[in-house]
Amino acid sequence: MPLLYETQQRYGDRLVVLEVNAANTERHPDSGQQYLRERGFSFPNQLVDDGFVQDLYTIRVFPENFFIDRNGVIRAHTIGQLSAQTLAYDLALIAP
C-alpha cells in the first residue's frame, strides 16, 4: 500500500487510486478505512458489502489490483502485493 500511495503522490491528478474494501469478507467492515486513516493514506475508500464488485471483476483473492485507462478499459490485472517493477509496468500500460 505505501508503494501505491507514493505513486499517487508523484502522479497527482493524473492517477486515481481507489481502495475497495469488500465488507462481506472482513470481520470488521470499517477495518479498511481504519487502516488507511492510521497510516495517513488519502485514497478514496469504497466499502461494498453485497458481492457486486467481486462478481463484476471476478475477484477471488485479496488484494487484487486493476489498472484501468481513462476510457474505462482494464489494461492490467495483478493478484497479490505489487512490486515496484510490476507497478511500473502496469502504469506504463495506462499512461497517456
N, C-alpha and C positions, 0 to 999 in steps of 0.2 A: 504494500500500500504506500509506503514512503516514496517508492520509485514513481508511482503514478502521480502522487501529489507534486513531487519535484518537477515532473514533466509538465503537468498542468500549469504550474507557476511559470515555467520557461516559455510555454507556448501562449499563455494568456488567453485572450478571447478567440484564438484560432483553434482551440481544442476544448471540448466539453467532456469532462469525466463525470459520469453519473454512477453512483453506487446503488445497486438494487438489492435490498435485503429481503429475502424470502422468509417472511414471518412464520409460515407454516412449517419451516424446518428448524426454527430456533426455539429453545426453551424459554427465552425471554425476548419477545418481539422487538423491544427497543434496544437490544444489545448492539446492533449495527450503528445506530445513531450515537449511542454512548461511546463506542469505540472511536468513531470519528471525532467526536467532541473532545474526548480525553487527550487525543493526540494532536489536536489543533488542525485537523484536515478540514478543508472547506468544500468538499464535494457535496453537490446536491445528493440527498439520500431519499430514495423512494421505498417505502415499506409496502410490500404486496403480500397478501395472505391467502389468495384464492387459487394459486397454482397457475393462473393465466399466463404470466410471463415465462414460467418454467416450461409450460407446454408450447407456447409460441416459439420459443427459441430452443426447444428440446434440451433444456438444462437438466443435467442429471448429477453433476459433480460440482462442488464449490471449492474454490472460486472458478468461474469461467469469465473470460474477457472477450468482448466483441468490439471490433473496430469497424465503425460504420461511417461511410463517407457522407459528404454534405447532401447527397441525393438519397440517402437512406438505404444504401446498398451495403450489406455486410461484406467487407473485404478481407477480414481475418477473424479467426476464432481460435483462442487458445484456452486450454484447460490447465488449471493449476497456477501456482505462483509465477509471475512474469520475471524473466531475467532481463537485464539491460539490453542484451543483444536481441532477444525476441521482441521486446518493446520497440526498439529502433527499427527493426524490420517491418513490424506491423504498422507503425506510424508512417513509414515511407509509402505504404500501400494506400493510405487515405490522404496523404499530403497533397494539397492543390498544386 
